[in-house]
Amino acid sequence: MLVQPGARHNYALARFLNQHGMLQRLYTDFALGTGHPLRGLSHLPLPANVKARLNRRATDAVPARKVRSGVNVAVPGGGRRTLRRPSARDVAESDGFYLQYFTDGAELRARAPRKPIISDVFIVPSAYRAVDREVADFPDWGEAPTSPELGRRYDTHSLAMFEQSDILFCPSQAVIDDVARHGARFASKCRLVPYGASLHAGVGTPEPGRILFCGSLHLRKGVQYIRAAADMLRDSHPHIRFVFAGSGSATTRVKLAAPNTELLGHLGKADLLREFARADLFLFPSLAEGAAGTVLEAMASGLPIVATREGGVDFTDGVSGIVLPPRDPEAIADAVVRIVEDRALRAALSAGATHEAEAYSMAAWEARFIAAVSDVF
């Protein structure tokens, strides 16, 4: 049984399991399996945003009979809204459970105490602490700290996941390291199972000095340090331009605006592919991720990567790009200048990224994931 709120990875895990005859049931909030009557609505003259939402919720290659979607609606004051409760029959017939960040894990552990639970730890558990540090250091960027109550809920849920899961699937070493800080007994449950990416443009024609960031414009992503690096290079390297693809608040957009920055807003797939093809390198100085899909997509598109390990992709330093220390605008500026001004280095890193991206293809991800699940069951 796979329990997954939202359309994370476009239901790739459900598709992998189903293709190998391993999916007993997918429980989620809203999904349209193949054969679902609502799938036909996407062909009607609906608003583009409605079509996009329907298409995102289409679980390709997963039959509707294996999908249980819907939510339990919480009454006012009665708690948070949760996923539809797995039926007694489905719990009895499953061999075990694969849960996105331990969703419904405590209930399933109580209902089936002897069945294995795998939890997908898709982000470093202490991510909110990284955010709070940045909010304290950059109070005028308009982001709020985590409330003490919410922080306690995060910690309680994470601890329950560590204690009650049999195995923790982690997409990067950064996640494993963060889990390990909570206790060696939890680290022993971790398995490194990196994700993959399906979106790539192929190697394009780069515009020298066009530096691309893609992601939400939040402090957790390190955009404040890109802005500081842009200031450092504005006069000495006026041909270098920092391009931000992603949505953010009005305050953040004002903070990022500069003569050598460009804010594109949120991009659709086609526009993003064009930006990958134009970019000289991909910059991602994030402070807390699980595995940033945009980094994998950029690698597959032949872009040298300049990113932190906290960005969640364990690319090879000096082969596919340059690994950054966190919170270091000088390191960002130095790495960008080094690649932009050494075209032979840029070409070598591009080739390295393209080659290394093969390990993160959908086929490689599927084989890796199925092998790891099979080891548990």
VENFEN-V319368 format. One record per residue. N is the residue number from 1. RES is the residue in one small letter. OMEGA is omega in radians with two decimals (none if undefined). Layout:
N;RES;OMEGA / N;RES;OMEGA
//
This chain:
1;m;3.09 / 2;l;3.10 / 3;v;-2.99 / 4;q;2.98 / 5;p;3.08 / 6;g;-3.05 / 7;a;-3.10 / 8;r;-3.13 / 9;h;-3.09 / 10;n;3.09 / 11;y;-3.12 / 12;a;-3.10 / 13;l;3.08 / 14;a;3.13 / 15;r;3.12 / 16;f;-3.11 / 17;l;-3.10 / 18;n;-3.13 / 19;q;3.14 / 20;h;3.09 / 21;g;-3.04 / 22;m;-3.10 / 23;l;3.07 / 24;q;3.14 / 25;r;2.97 / 26;l;3.02 / 27;y;-3.12 / 28;t;-3.08 / 29;d;3.13 / 30;f;3.14 / 31;a;-3.12 / 32;l;3.10 / 33;g;3.11 / 34;t;-3.08 / 35;g;3.11 / 36;h;-3.08 / 37;p;-3.12 / 38;l;3.14 / 39;r;-3.12 / 40;g;-3.11 / 41;l;-3.10 / 42;s;3.12 / 43;h;3.12 / 44;l;3.14 / 45;p;3.14 / 46;l;3.05 / 47;p;-3.06 / 48;a;-3.12 / 49;n;3.09 / 50;v;3.11 / 51;k;-3.12 / 52;a;3.12 / 53;r;3.12 / 54;l;-3.14 / 55;n;3.13 / 56;r;-3.10 / 57;r;3.10 / 58;a;-3.13 / 59;t;-3.10 / 60;d;3.09 / 61;a;3.02 / 62;v;-3.08 / 63;p;-3.10 / 64;a;-3.11 / 65;r;3.12 / 66;k;-3.07 / 67;v;3.01 / 68;r;-3.11 / 69;s;-3.10 / 70;g;-3.09 / 71;v;2.91 / 72;n;-3.10 / 73;v;-3.14 / 74;a;3.05 / 75;v;-3.13 / 76;p;3.14 / 77;g;-3.07 / 78;g;3.12 / 79;g;-3.09 / 80;r;3.06 / 81;r;-3.09 / 82;t;3.08 / 83;l;3.03 / 84;r;-3.09 / 85;r;3.10 / 86;p;-3.11 / 87;s;3.11 / 88;a;3.14 / 89;r;-3.14 / 90;d;3.11 / 91;v;-3.12 / 92;a;-3.05 / 93;e;3.13 / 94;s;3.06 / 95;d;-3.13 / 96;g;-2.97 / 97;f;3.00 / 98;y;-2.96 / 99;l;3.03 / 100;q;3.14 / 101;y;3.01 / 102;f;3.09 / 103;t;-3.10 / 104;d;-3.05 / 105;g;-3.10 / 106;a;3.13 / 107;e;-3.12 / 108;l;3.07 / 109;r;3.13 / 110;a;-3.09 / 111;r;-3.12 / 112;a;-2.97 / 113;p;-3.08 / 114;r;-3.12 / 115;k;-3.08 / 116;p;3.03 / 117;i;2.96 / 118;i;3.06 / 119;s;3.08 / 120;d;-3.12 / 121;v;-2.93 / 122;f;3.05 / 123;i;3.11 / 124;v;-3.05 / 125;p;-3.11 / 126;s;-3.08 / 127;a;-3.08 / 128;y;3.10 / 129;r;3.06 / 130;a;3.10 / 131;v;-3.09 / 132;d;3.10 / 133;r;-3.13 / 134;e;3.10 / 135;v;3.12 / 136;a;-3.11 / 137;d;-3.11 / 138;f;-3.02 / 139;p;-3.08 / 140;d;3.11 / 141;w;2.95 / 142;g;3.11 / 143;e;-3.08 / 144;a;3.07 / 145;p;3.07 / 146;t;3.10 / 147;s;3.11 / 148;p;-3.14 / 149;e;3.13 / 150;l;3.09 / 151;g;3.10 / 152;r;3.11 / 153;r;3.09 / 154;y;-3.08 / 155;d;3.14 / 156;t;-3.13 / 157;h;-3.14 / 158;s;3.14 / 159;l;3.08 / 160;a;3.10 / 161;m;-3.14 / 162;f;-3.03 / 163;e;-2.98 / 164;q;3.08 / 165;s;3.06 / 166;d;-3.14 / 167;i;3.08 / 168;l;3.06 / 169;f;-3.09 / 170;c;-3.05 / 171;p;-3.12 / 172;s;3.11 / 173;q;3.11 / 174;a;3.11 / 175;v;3.12 / 176;i;-3.14 / 177;d;-3.14 / 178;d;3.08 / 179;v;-3.11 / 180;a;3.12 / 181;r;3.10 / 182;h;3.09 / 183;g;-3.11 / 184;a;-3.12 / 185;r;3.08 / 186;f;3.13 / 187;a;-3.12 / 188;s;3.11 / 189;k;-3.01 / 190;c;3.00 / 191;r;3.11 / 192;l;-3.12 / 193;v;-3.08 / 194;p;3.06 / 195;y;3.06 / 196;g;-3.12 / 197;a;3.14 / 198;s;-3.06 / 199;l;3.01 / 200;h;-3.05 / 201;a;-2.94 / 202;g;-3.09 / 203;v;-3.10 / 204;g;3.08 / 205;t;-3.02 / 206;p;2.99 / 207;e;-3.08 / 208;p;3.12 / 209;g;3.12 / 210;r;-3.02 / 211;i;-3.02 / 212;l;2.90 / 213;f;3.08 / 214;c;3.14 / 215;g;3.10 / 216;s;-3.05 / 217;l;-3.12 / 218;h;3.14 / 219;l;-3.14 / 220;r;-3.12 / 221;k;3.11 / 222;g;-3.10 / 223;v;3.12 / 224;q;3.12 / 225;y;3.00 / 226;i;3.13 / 227;r;3.12 / 228;a;3.10 / 229;a;3.10 / 230;a;3.09 / 231;d;-3.12 / 232;m;-3.03 / 233;l;-3.00 / 234;r;-3.08 / 235;d;-3.06 / 236;s;-3.10 / 237;h;-3.05 / 238;p;3.14 / 239;h;3.12 / 240;i;-3.07 / 241;r;-3.12 / 242;f;-3.02 / 243;v;-3.11 / 244;f;3.04 / 245;a;-3.11 / 246;g;-3.11 / 247;s;3.12 / 248;g;-3.12 / 249;s;3.10 / 250;a;3.13 / 251;t;-3.14 / 252;t;3.14 / 253;r;3.09 / 254;v;-3.12 / 255;k;-3.08 / 256;l;-3.09 / 257;a;3.13 / 258;a;3.13 / 259;p;-3.11 / 260;n;3.02 / 261;t;3.13 / 262;e;-3.12 / 263;l;-3.06 / 264;l;-3.02 / 265;g;3.13 / 266;h;-3.12 / 267;l;2.96 / 268;g;-3.04 / 269;k;-3.09 / 270;a;3.13 / 271;d;3.13 / 272;l;3.09 / 273;l;3.10 / 274;r;3.11 / 275;e;3.05 / 276;f;-3.10 / 277;a;-3.10 / 278;r;-2.96 / 279;a;3.08 / 280;d;3.06 / 281;l;-3.13 / 282;f;-3.07 / 283;l;-3.08 / 284;f;-3.09 / 285;p;-3.05 / 286;s;-3.10 / 287;l;-3.14 / 288;a;3.07 / 289;e;2.88 / 290;g;2.99 / 291;a;-3.06 / 292;a;-3.13 / 293;g;-3.12 / 294;t;3.08 / 295;v;3.10 / 296;l;3.13 / 297;e;3.12 / 298;a;3.08 / 299;m;3.14 / 300;a;3.11 / 301;s;3.06 / 302;g;3.13 / 303;l;2.95 / 304;p;-3.07 / 305;i;2.98 / 306;v;-2.97 / 307;a;3.05 / 308;t;2.98 / 309;r;3.10 / 310;e;3.07 / 311;g;2.94 / 312;g;3.07 / 313;v;-3.04 / 314;d;3.08 / 315;f;-3.05 / 316;t;3.14 / 317;d;3.13 / 318;g;3.11 / 319;v;3.13 / 320;s;-3.11 / 321;g;-3.11 / 322;i;3.10 / 323;v;-3.13 / 324;l;2.85 / 325;p;3.14 / 326;p;3.01 / 327;r;-3.04 / 328;d;-3.12 / 329;p;3.10 / 330;e;3.09 / 331;a;3.08 / 332;i;-3.11 / 333;a;-3.12 / 334;d;-3.12 / 335;a;3.14 / 336;v;-3.12 / 337;v;-3.12 / 338;r;-3.11 / 339;i;-3.10 / 340;v;-3.04 / 341;e;3.11 / 342;d;-3.03 / 343;r;3.07 / 344;a;3.08 / 345;l;-3.14 / 346;r;3.13 / 347;a;3.14 / 348;a;3.12 / 349;l;3.08 / 350;s;3.11 / 351;a;3.11 / 352;g;3.12 / 353;a;3.14 / 354;t;3.14 / 355;h;-3.09 / 356;e;3.13 / 357;a;3.13 / 358;e;3.11 / 359;a;-3.13 / 360;y;3.07 / 361;s;3.11 / 362;m;3.14 / 363;a;3.13 / 364;a;3.12 / 365;w;-3.13 / 366;e;-3.13 / 367;a;-3.13 / 368;r;-3.10 / 369;f;-3.12 / 370;i;3.11 / 371;a;-3.12 / 372;a;3.10 / 373;v;-3.13 / 374;s;3.10 / 375;d;-3.13 / 376;v;-3.07 / 377;f;none
//
